Amino acid sequence: EGLRRFRRDKNIAEILLQHDKALPHTSLETQKELKKLGWTVLPYPPHSPDLAALDFHLFVSLRGAICGETFGSLDEVTEEAKKWLRVQNPDWYTKGINAVFAHWHKMVEIGGDFVEE
């Protein structure tokens, strides 16, 4: 309903949707609703550094930093991630941003095919 209000000028039956494999997106109820709406769900490749090179840089580094840790809640995980991000050297951020441009450049050179590390 919110989409109908937001995009009054568009036919919502022509929606192309791409989302990850999170449970709310893949639940049977969600899949039935998307089918009922007639929306096309585009495949989402798992862990594609080409689509989200900056996220790839972030999560590989963060995963290494918290590997083996045990958290009691999502709030604890969120707080630990925020602490970790605050102490990163500015060069770490620069490296991640530059990696995005390097990946995009490779993709253009090879016509959009998958780019490996």
N, C-alpha and C positions, 0 to 999 in steps of 0.2 A: 504494500500500500504506500509506503514511504517513497519507493521508486516511482510509482505512478504520479505522486505529487511533484517530485523532483524533476521528472522528465516528461512533463505533460505533452511536449511536442514530439515525442518519440513513441513508436509502437513497441511496447515492452515485450512483445512476442519475438522481436528481432534481436534480443539480447544475447551476446556472447559472453560467457562467464568463465573466468579462470580462477580457481582457488586451490589451496594446497590440500593435503590429505588429512587435515585436522578433523577430529570426530564430528563436530557440528556440521561440517561440509559433506561428510561421507555417510551420515546416518541415513537409514532407510526413509525416515520421515522427510528429510531434506531432499533426497533423491526423488521421492514421489512428488513433492511440491514443484521441483524444477521441471520434471517431466510434464506435470499438469500445466505449468506456465508455458511450456514449449520452448524453453531456453536451451541453447546449445552450450554444453560444458566442454571447454577445451582441456586437453590433457595438460597436466602440470608435471614436468620432469622433476624427479627427486634430486635434491642436492646439486642443482646445476649452477656452477660458478659463473657461467655465462650470463645467466639472468639476474643474478644478484651477487656480483663480485665483492661488493662492500660487505654484504651480509656474510659471505663466505669467509672473508678475512676476519670479521668480528667473531663469528661462532667457532671457527677452528681455534682461534686464540683463547677465547673464553672457555671453551670446553677443556683445553689443556690446563687452564688455571684452576678450575673447580673439580677436576677429575678426582674421584674418590671421596668427595665431600658428601655429607648427608644433610639434607634440609628438611625441616619439619613442616614447612608450608610454602606456598607460592610467594608470599610476602618475604620470607627469608631468602629465597632464590633471587627475587627482584632486588632486594637490598644488597646482597652480595655482588650481583652484577653491576649495580650502580657504583659501589665502592671500587670495584675493579676498574671500571671505566674512568673514574676520577683520577686514578694514579698512573694511567698510561701516559707515556712520553708523547709530546706532540708529533714527534717523528713517526710514531706508530700509526697515528691517524693519517698522516701524509702518505705513508706507504700504502695504506688501504685504499685511499682515494686514487692514488696513482695506479694501483692495480686495476681499478675499474676502467680507466682509460686504456690501459694496456690490453685488457680483455676485449673491450669494444673494438680497438684497432685490429686485433687478431680476427675477430668475427667479420669485420668488413673485408679484410684481406681474403678470407676463405669463403665468402659468400653466405655467412650466417650459419655454417655448420658448427657442430660442437667443438669447443676449445678446451683442450686439456691443459692442466697446470704445466 
